[in-house]
Structures are given as structure tokens and as C-alpha cells.
Amino acid sequence: MVAAHAEAFEAAARLKGLRDDGVLKEFSEKGIGCEVHVVGSVAVAVAGCEMTENGADVTRDVSMFLLVRNPEGWRIAAQAWDVVEDIPSAFASAGLRSGGER
């Protein structure tokens, strides 16, 4: 978990630097589809996301999360992602149902 927190802080620092340098003036993110499978105290979640930088540069990705429930609640144990052209197609090719709509 410490490594995940360090990576989150690094990502936040990178975005702040881009904003402060004027490279990233605007950033928005929206979820496009999500599917979660739970078995006891473990779960996997698949989420599609579309990010827009400076109102024009659009990136789509599919993230997968391994979640573990402990007494404090659900925690992310691992995360991986890949950039995709089309989130609904990526979900469909993996046999998933919730890939959003276009």
C-alpha cells in the first residue's frame, strides 16, 4: 500500500506541475462503464474512463482493480490500466457488459 500511496502523490505532483507551468490548463475525467465482481472479501472492478486535457486531447482507458475488504472497508490492493480507442468495444471484447454507450 505504501508504494500505491507514493505513486498517487507522484501523479498529483506531476499534474500540479503541468498546471503551474501552464501546460495543463483544464482536465476533466468521466467514467464510461463499470463492472464489479465480488466473492467474499475480494473483488475485481473494471472501469472505463475518458480523460480530456485542455478541452481537446482525449484519452480513453480501461482500468482494472483488485479490491480487498478489511475491517476499515474496501481497499485497492492492485491497479492496472491500458489505453484503448473505444471503451464499449474493449469491454465487449473482454466479455463484459457495462462498457458505456456511444
Secondary structure per residue as TSV (DSSP state, phi and psi in degrees):
chain	resnum	aa	ss	phi	psi
A	1	M	-	360.0	-32.0
A	2	V	H	-61.5	-42.5
A	3	A	H	-62.3	-40.5
A	4	A	H	-63.1	-41.4
A	5	H	H	-65.0	-41.6
A	6	A	H	-62.0	-42.2
A	7	E	H	-64.7	-38.7
A	8	A	H	-63.9	-42.2
A	9	F	H	-66.0	-38.4
A	10	E	H	-63.4	-43.3
A	11	A	H	-63.6	-43.5
A	12	A	H	-63.1	-41.1
A	13	A	H	-65.2	-39.5
A	14	R	H	-62.0	-46.9
A	15	L	H	-63.4	-39.6
A	16	K	H	-63.3	-41.5
A	17	G	H	-62.8	-42.3
A	18	L	H	-63.0	-39.7
A	19	R	H	-67.0	-47.0
A	20	D	H	-63.6	-33.4
A	21	D	T	-79.8	-7.6
A	22	G	T	84.4	2.8
A	23	V	S	-72.6	-42.6
A	24	L	-	-111.8	100.4
A	25	K	S	-89.2	-28.5
A	26	E	-	-146.1	139.4
A	27	F	E	-142.4	129.6
A	28	S	E	-135.9	154.1
A	29	E	E	-141.9	136.7
A	30	K	E	-139.0	141.2
A	31	G	E	-77.7	138.1
A	32	I	E	-131.2	88.7
A	33	G	E	90.0	142.0
A	34	C	E	-156.7	137.6
A	35	E	E	-137.1	133.6
A	36	V	E	-128.1	135.2
A	37	H	E	-122.8	123.8
A	38	V	E	-117.3	133.2
A	39	V	E	-133.5	106.4
A	40	G	T	61.3	-121.2
A	41	S	T	-100.5	15.6
A	42	V	E	-127.2	153.4
A	43	A	E	-153.3	155.3
A	44	V	E	-121.5	140.2
A	45	A	E	-127.9	138.3
A	46	V	E	-120.0	127.4
A	47	A	E	-134.3	132.6
A	48	G	E	-94.1	143.2
A	49	C	E	-143.6	139.1
A	50	E	E	-117.9	122.5
A	51	M	E	-112.0	135.4
A	52	T	E	-121.3	124.8
A	53	E	E	-109.3	132.6
A	54	N	T	54.2	32.4
A	55	G	T	70.8	2.7
A	56	A	T	-137.5	-46.5
A	57	D	E	-77.5	110.8
A	58	V	E	-107.7	130.2
A	59	T	E	-125.1	135.4
A	60	R	E	-116.8	140.0
A	61	D	E	-142.8	163.7
A	62	V	E	-118.9	122.6
A	63	S	E	-108.0	144.3
A	64	M	E	-123.6	135.0
A	65	F	E	-122.7	137.8
A	66	L	E	-102.1	121.7
A	67	L	E	-115.0	145.3
A	68	V	E	-131.5	133.0
A	69	R	E	-93.8	129.4
A	70	N	E	-125.9	-178.1
A	71	P	T	-57.6	-25.5
A	72	E	T	-85.1	-9.7
A	73	G	E	125.1	-167.0
A	74	W	E	-78.4	138.6
A	75	R	E	-131.5	147.4
A	76	I	E	-80.8	120.0
A	77	A	E	-91.8	-30.9
A	78	A	E	-156.9	152.6
A	79	Q	E	-144.8	140.8
A	80	A	E	-143.8	155.2
A	81	W	E	-150.8	163.8
A	82	D	E	-144.8	143.8
A	83	V	E	-77.4	135.4
A	84	V	E	-130.5	158.4
A	85	E	S	-77.7	-41.3
A	86	D	-	-140.0	114.9
A	87	I	H	-65.6	-48.2
A	88	P	H	-57.3	-39.8
A	89	S	H	-66.4	-39.7
A	90	A	H	-63.9	-43.1
A	91	F	H	-62.4	-47.0
A	92	A	H	-61.8	-40.8
A	93	S	H	-67.6	-20.9
A	94	A	T	-95.1	4.0
A	95	G	T	76.3	20.8
A	96	L	-	-96.3	153.7
A	97	R	S	-99.8	-22.2
A	98	S	-	-106.5	48.8
A	99	G	-	-85.8	16.2
A	100	G	-	76.7	-179.4
A	101	E	-	-129.0	154.1
A	102	R	-	-119.7	360.0
